[in-house]
Amino acid sequence: MPVLLAVFLLGVVAGLRTMTPLAAIAWAAGLGWISLGGTWAAFVARPIVRYGVSLLALGELVVDKLPTTPSRKAPGPFAARVVSGTCCGASLGAAHGTLIAGAVVGALGAVAGTLGGYAARARLARAFGRDLPAALLEDVVAVVAALWIAGHVAA
């Protein structure tokens, strides 16, 4: 998969779940699926980062279901998703010589994922008659997509 397409799609995933694509990149780097060596993002492959980001991603999966969790479209959560998409894009972009383009495309993907994910989940929640099944489906999509994308970035 071309790197900028992968970056955009990981940005979209960041719009669904902020920490999931960061965890996917950390695991992909740690398992040798992608090489971040020699870039500013090489630290991402370290076990402490992989496990730390994974714990944050798991925590987000739980917190997302709480009634007190703010909307992803609120300024703080929206900004966090854009930062996540930007970091994912900059990491993969740096590994492929397109740091700036990667950062921008990742951010754009996060905006698209945030707004599109909100609309899709609202429609699914209406169809299911409640939010939890829609949220769980969104979790599965985010995790599977992030791992698949991180494992299929062009070398």
C-alpha positions as CSV (number, residue, x, y, z in Angstrom):
1,M,0.0,0.0,0.0
2,P,1.4,3.4,-0.9
3,V,2.7,5.2,2.2
4,L,0.5,8.4,1.9
5,L,-2.6,6.2,1.5
6,A,-1.7,4.2,4.6
7,V,-1.0,7.5,6.4
8,F,-4.4,8.9,5.4
9,L,-6.2,5.7,6.5
10,L,-4.3,5.6,9.8
11,G,-5.5,9.2,10.3
12,V,-9.0,8.1,9.7
13,V,-8.5,5.4,12.4
14,A,-7.2,8.1,14.7
15,G,-10.6,9.9,14.1
16,L,-12.3,6.7,15.4
17,R,-9.9,5.9,18.3
18,T,-7.1,8.3,19.2
19,M,-4.6,5.9,20.5
20,T,-5.2,2.8,18.3
21,P,-3.2,3.8,15.3
22,L,-0.3,4.9,17.5
23,A,-0.3,1.5,19.2
24,A,-0.5,-0.2,15.8
25,I,2.6,1.7,14.5
26,A,4.5,0.9,17.7
27,W,3.8,-2.8,17.4
28,A,4.5,-2.8,13.6
29,A,7.8,-1.1,14.3
30,G,8.6,-3.4,17.2
31,L,7.8,-6.5,15.2
32,G,9.8,-5.3,12.2
33,W,6.8,-4.9,9.9
34,I,7.9,-1.3,9.3
35,S,11.3,0.3,9.8
36,L,11.5,3.6,11.7
37,G,15.3,3.2,12.4
38,G,17.3,6.3,11.6
39,T,14.3,8.6,12.0
40,W,13.1,10.7,14.9
41,A,10.4,8.1,15.5
42,A,12.8,5.2,16.1
43,F,12.0,5.2,19.8
44,V,8.4,4.0,19.0
45,A,9.7,0.5,18.5
46,R,10.9,0.2,22.1
47,P,9.0,-2.2,24.3
48,I,8.1,0.5,26.9
49,V,6.5,2.6,24.2
50,R,4.6,-0.3,22.7
51,Y,3.2,-1.4,26.0
52,G,2.5,2.1,27.2
53,V,0.6,3.2,24.1
54,S,-1.2,-0.1,24.1
55,L,-2.4,0.4,27.6
56,L,-3.6,3.9,26.7
57,A,-5.4,2.4,23.6
58,L,-7.1,-0.2,25.8
59,G,-8.1,2.4,28.3
60,E,-9.6,4.5,25.5
61,L,-11.7,1.6,24.4
62,V,-13.2,1.4,27.9
63,V,-13.6,5.2,28.5
64,D,-15.3,5.7,25.2
65,K,-18.3,3.8,26.5
66,L,-18.8,5.9,29.6
67,P,-21.7,8.4,29.6
68,T,-19.5,11.2,30.8
69,T,-17.0,10.9,27.9
70,P,-17.2,14.1,25.8
71,S,-18.0,14.0,22.1
72,R,-15.1,13.4,19.7
73,K,-16.1,16.7,18.1
74,A,-15.5,18.7,21.3
75,P,-12.3,20.8,20.9
76,G,-10.0,18.7,23.2
77,P,-10.9,15.2,21.8
78,F,-10.9,16.6,18.2
79,A,-7.5,18.1,18.7
80,A,-6.1,14.9,20.3
81,R,-7.3,12.9,17.2
82,V,-5.6,15.4,14.8
83,V,-2.4,15.2,16.8
84,S,-2.5,11.4,16.7
85,G,-3.1,11.4,13.0
86,T,-0.3,13.9,12.5
87,C,2.1,11.9,14.6
88,C,1.3,8.7,12.8
89,G,1.7,10.5,9.4
90,A,5.0,12.1,10.5
91,S,6.4,8.7,11.7
92,L,5.6,6.8,8.6
93,G,6.4,9.8,6.4
94,A,9.8,10.2,8.0
95,A,10.6,6.5,7.3
96,H,9.7,7.0,3.6
97,G,11.2,10.5,3.1
98,T,7.9,12.4,3.2
99,L,7.7,13.7,6.8
100,I,5.8,16.9,6.1
101,A,3.4,15.3,3.5
102,G,2.9,12.4,5.9
103,A,2.1,14.8,8.8
104,V,-0.4,16.8,6.7
105,V,-2.1,13.8,5.2
106,G,-2.4,12.1,8.6
107,A,-4.0,15.2,10.1
108,L,-6.4,15.4,7.2
109,G,-7.3,11.7,7.6
110,A,-7.9,12.3,11.3
111,V,-10.3,15.2,10.5
112,A,-12.2,13.0,8.0
113,G,-12.3,10.1,10.5
114,T,-13.5,12.2,13.4
115,L,-16.4,13.7,11.4
116,G,-17.2,10.6,9.4
117,G,-16.9,8.3,12.4
118,Y,-19.2,10.5,14.4
119,A,-21.8,10.4,11.7
120,A,-21.5,6.7,11.1
121,R,-21.7,5.8,14.8
122,A,-24.8,8.0,15.2
123,R,-26.5,6.2,12.3
124,L,-25.5,2.8,13.6
125,A,-26.7,3.7,17.1
126,R,-30.1,4.8,15.7
127,A,-30.3,1.5,13.7
128,F,-29.4,-0.6,16.8
129,G,-31.6,1.5,19.0
130,R,-28.7,2.2,21.4
131,D,-25.1,3.3,21.3
132,L,-23.1,0.3,22.8
133,P,-23.3,-2.0,19.8
134,A,-22.3,0.8,17.5
135,A,-19.4,1.7,19.8
136,L,-18.2,-1.9,20.0
137,L,-18.4,-2.3,16.2
138,E,-16.4,0.9,15.8
139,D,-13.8,-0.5,18.2
140,V,-13.4,-3.6,16.1
141,V,-13.1,-1.6,12.9
142,A,-10.5,0.7,14.4
143,V,-8.3,-2.1,15.8
144,V,-8.5,-4.4,12.8
145,A,-8.0,-1.5,10.3
146,A,-5.0,0.0,12.2
147,L,-3.2,-3.4,12.4
148,W,-4.0,-4.3,8.8
149,I,-2.8,-0.9,7.5
150,A,0.4,-0.8,9.7
151,G,1.2,-4.3,8.3
152,H,0.7,-3.3,4.7
153,V,2.7,-0.1,4.3
154,A,4.9,-0.2,1.3
155,A,8.5,-0.9,2.2
